Structures are given as C-alpha cells and as structure tokens.
Amino acid sequence: MAEYVIEGGRIGGIPDLYEELNRHFMTGEDWQLGASLDALDDLLYGGYGALAGDDAVRIVWRNAAHSRDALGVAETVRWLREKLAQPGRFRSDDLQRQLDDLHAGTGTTYFDRVLEVFEGHPEVVLDLR
C-alpha cells in the first residue's frame, strides 16, 4: 500500500490545501489540480499523478486539527461568498442556504466536504492525526 503524508500545518485556507495536494500528488505532471472538490474527487480515482496505478493508498493527514480550523466556518463562508459574487454561474439560492446553515451552526464546512470526498473512495485510507 502506497503511503502519502499531507502536512496539515501548511494549510491556512482552501488555496493552501490544493497547493499541498499538488506538491504531493502532481509532481511529474505538466498541469496542477485546480481548487475544486471535483478535482480532488478525480485525483482520488487514481488515473493520474502519483496515484496513477495505485490500487490501495493510505494518506496520513498530520495536524488535521489545524486544517479543520483553517478550512472551517470562516473559510467556508469566504468560499461561498466568492461563488455568490459570480451571478449566473452558481445557484445563488443554494449558496445562500449553505451560508445560512453555517451561520446557524448546522452547515458543512469545507473540511467536512473534503472528508466526504475521501469517504467516496474506500480504496483510499485517510488517517487523520
């Protein structure tokens, strides 16, 4: 089983998460992952980058508590507001509901969404430390 380590202390926001993912998983590629949950999902399927050809993968996420904070409510609100600022590109009513849920303490943070993507890939073991 191949093992990779994400350094959670390097993650201060969403762009940093994808920088860290690119640093580990996209070396040798002539392109980089964009800051997108869909891109993360595609990466975990293993068709390219460092994961290409790996049937079983273990990813150790060190200092995950720091990443959970960095990708928490404040960063998720920033991300959703950025999307709201692009009328016609995203469903504003859905984004507003997600913002309202976050402010009510019941919403899903970006960190939670990242974990949901990982959960969709049982062949990838995620070890939060």
Disulfide bonds with the S-S distance in Angstrom:
none
